[in-house]
Amino acid sequence: MIDLHAHSSVSDGSLSPGELVGLAKDTGLAAVAITDHDSIFGIDGAREEAEKRGITLVRGIEFSASYGKERLIHILGLGIDHRNERFLEIYREFRETRAALLDHVFRALQGRGLPIGREEAEPFVADGFMDRQAIAKSLVAGGYAPGIPRAWIDFLDRIPYVPGELIPPRAALEAIRAAGGKSFLAHFHLPIGLRGYSEEESRRRLGELKEWGLDGMEYYYPSYSAEDRERCGRYIEDFRFLRSGGTDFHGANRPHIRLGIGEGDFSVPDGLLEKITPPSS
């Protein structure tokens, strides 16, 4: 059993990278992927724990990419070399650009009477780049939200992204490819996916993403209905995509989702890993 979609406290999970890896080992997983939102900061710590505990770590990232008018999609990168020069060039450029564009988020929060600025969010910056994850944590620390999910739902999700705040899909796919990884469209059935598009438009979009370098789709996901799984399977077959899967684990921030098993009867077959990525080195 493996889990190829999990978040640590570097982004919006509740466990540190090392704790997440330890839980994966204790749960009986053969492999786990660290796929923090737009961040590779937790990979090295996770790798150290994986080596100690004897579990395979898949180095990953989940890019939030702009896609269409006021839309975004999540693109998983699995098996990446996070030290690759071209990957780091793209990664740092977009993170620096985004960090410089966040004043509109602070202004929106202050307009609602919340005294949150860069100074308040700075202690929660994980890797030197200010982002909305740090702002979410500052909202919780300030007592304005009971947890990370509510900070997003009640505040941050209501503030539109400005041009340049999200990485373009082509850049995300190029970065993953340069790093030797495989790219997957995550949870296609959600609004941060293809929900709302007609069947014809969904297929056009998937064809476009494939032309740009998309390798596959997340076929195993806890909240898929039977219809979602069947539809995803058709896309994978028709576009000759690879399959991936994971729980989208966030620890206590999504307590109903357990690492490796979702809500209790979910599992991702080990065999997927051989087609996606070699073991972490």
MOHU-V165229 format. One record per backbone hydrogen bond with DSSP energy under -0.5 kcal/mol. CO is the residue of the C=O (numbers start at 0). NH is the residue of the N-H. E is the energy in kcal/mol with one decimal. If there is no record, write none. Layout:
co-><CO CO>
nh-><NH NH>
e-><E E>
This chain:
co-><0 0 1 2 4 4 5 7 7 14 15 16 17 18 19 20 21 22 23 23 24 29 30 31 32 33 35 35 39 41 42 43 44 45 46 47 48 49 49 55 56 56 57 58 58 60 60 61 62 62 63 64 65 67 70 72 72 73 73 74 75 75 76 77 79 80 83 84 85 86 87 88 89 90 91 92 93 94 95 96 97 98 100 101 101 102 103 104 105 106 107 108 108 109 112 113 114 116 117 118 120 121 127 130 131 132 133 134 135 136 137 138 138 139 146 147 148 149 150 150 151 154 155 157 161 166 167 168 169 170 171 172 173 174 175 176 178 181 182 182 183 183 184 186 187 189 189 190 191 193 197 198 199 200 201 202 203 204 205 206 207 208 208 209 214 215 216 216 218 219 220 224 225 226 227 228 229 230 231 232 233 234 235 235 241 243 243 244 248 249 249 250 251 253 255 257 257 260 260 261 267 268 269 269 270 271 271 272 272>
nh-><29 30 267 32 247 248 34 10 12 8 19 20 21 22 23 24 25 26 27 28 27 55 2 57 34 59 38 61 42 45 46 47 48 49 50 51 52 53 54 31 58 279 33 78 79 62 76 37 64 74 166 72 168 70 66 64 74 75 185 62 77 183 60 181 81 83 87 88 89 90 91 92 93 94 95 96 97 98 99 100 100 101 103 104 105 106 107 108 109 110 111 111 113 112 114 115 116 120 121 122 123 124 129 134 135 136 137 138 139 140 141 143 144 142 150 151 152 153 154 155 156 157 158 159 164 65 171 172 173 174 175 176 177 178 180 179 80 77 214 215 75 185 217 189 193 192 194 192 73 196 201 202 203 204 205 206 207 208 209 210 211 212 213 212 241 184 218 243 220 245 223 228 229 230 231 232 233 234 235 236 237 238 239 240 216 218 219 3 6 13 252 253 254 256 257 260 261 263 265 257 1 271 272 273 274 274 275 275 276>
e-><-3.0 -0.7 -0.6 -2.2 -1.9 -1.5 -3.0 -1.4 -2.7 -2.6 -2.6 -2.1 -2.4 -2.5 -2.2 -2.2 -2.5 -2.1 -0.7 -2.5 -1.0 -1.7 -1.5 -2.7 -0.7 -1.2 -1.1 -2.2 -1.6 -2.1 -2.5 -2.1 -1.7 -2.4 -2.3 -1.7 -2.5 -1.5 -1.8 -2.0 -0.6 -0.8 -1.6 -1.3 -2.1 -0.5 -3.1 -2.2 -0.7 -2.6 -1.0 -2.4 -0.8 -1.5 -2.5 -3.1 -0.5 -0.5 -2.5 -2.8 -0.5 -2.3 -1.6 -2.4 -1.0 -2.0 -2.6 -2.0 -2.2 -2.9 -2.8 -1.8 -2.2 -2.1 -2.6 -2.1 -2.5 -2.4 -1.6 -0.7 -1.3 -0.9 -0.8 -1.0 -1.7 -2.6 -1.9 -2.2 -2.7 -2.1 -0.7 -1.0 -2.2 -1.7 -0.6 -2.4 -0.5 -1.8 -2.3 -0.5 -2.0 -1.9 -0.6 -1.5 -2.7 -2.1 -1.8 -1.9 -1.8 -2.5 -1.9 -2.4 -0.9 -1.5 -2.0 -1.9 -2.7 -3.0 -1.1 -2.0 -3.3 -1.1 -1.5 -0.7 -2.4 -1.5 -2.2 -2.9 -2.3 -2.5 -2.2 -2.4 -2.8 -1.7 -2.5 -1.8 -2.1 -2.7 -1.0 -1.4 -3.0 -0.6 -2.4 -1.9 -3.2 -0.6 -1.7 -1.0 -0.9 -2.2 -2.9 -2.2 -1.9 -2.6 -2.5 -2.3 -2.0 -2.7 -2.4 -2.1 -1.5 -0.5 -2.6 -1.3 -2.5 -2.2 -1.1 -1.7 -0.6 -1.9 -1.8 -2.5 -2.3 -2.6 -2.9 -2.4 -1.8 -2.1 -2.5 -2.2 -3.0 -2.7 -0.6 -2.1 -2.0 -2.0 -1.8 -1.7 -2.9 -0.8 -1.5 -1.9 -0.7 -2.2 -0.6 -1.0 -1.9 -3.0 -1.4 -3.4 -1.5 -1.5 -1.6 -0.5 -0.7 -1.0 -0.9 -0.6 -2.5>
